[in-house]
Amino acid sequence: MSGRFIVENLIFNRMERPKVGIGVIIKNSKGQILIGKRKGSHSPFYSIPGGHLEMGETFEQAAVKEVLEETGINIFSPKVICVTNNLETYQNEGKHYISVTLMTDQYEGIPVVLEPDKCESWQWVAPQAIPQPHFDASAYAIDCYLKKAFYIPNQNSQ
């Protein structure tokens, strides 16, 4: 290998890139969605359940895992509904995430707080009246859901 290739590869691998977040919109029979009051890294914001995509995971596997870990709810047949570029978090915290949001209305269980260090409570709310302050990735996802849009350009500047 040439010295140039090694140097270019080191520079390329050190560059930070956006991470992949997973969000899940769970809709109940009344048309309400599940929202949590966050603690810790996303305090004091409200948000849909979610987390990080792990290496080798499908979006669907990540959605099922994150919802179960956070709420104790088993979800079924989650479908990808949108992608968001969460620049507000990047501007405020220096963390750049691309979020893939899935939606399902098929679930079993009642939401409980299983990660009390990360979430205070879960509640069902009308998607048109989400509590504030709201985590940008979650707010963007709900906006896409309501507008039936897969992606909304310049969403963070609205």
Secondary structure as GFF3:
##gff-version 3
##sequence-region A 1 158
A	DSSP	alpha_helix	3	14	.	.	.	ID=ss1
A	DSSP	beta_strand	19	26	.	.	.	ID=ss2
A	DSSP	beta_strand	33	38	.	.	.	ID=ss3
A	DSSP	three_ten_helix	40	42	.	.	.	ID=ss4
A	DSSP	beta_strand	46	47	.	.	.	ID=ss5
A	DSSP	beta_strand	50	52	.	.	.	ID=ss6
A	DSSP	alpha_helix	59	71	.	.	.	ID=ss7
A	DSSP	beta_strand	74	75	.	.	.	ID=ss8
A	DSSP	beta_strand	79	86	.	.	.	ID=ss9
A	DSSP	alpha_helix	87	93	.	.	.	ID=ss10
A	DSSP	beta_strand	97	104	.	.	.	ID=ss11
A	DSSP	beta_strand	107	108	.	.	.	ID=ss12
A	DSSP	beta_strand	119	125	.	.	.	ID=ss13
A	DSSP	three_ten_helix	127	129	.	.	.	ID=ss14
A	DSSP	alpha_helix	136	147	.	.	.	ID=ss15
A	DSSP	three_ten_helix	155	157	.	.	.	ID=ss16
###
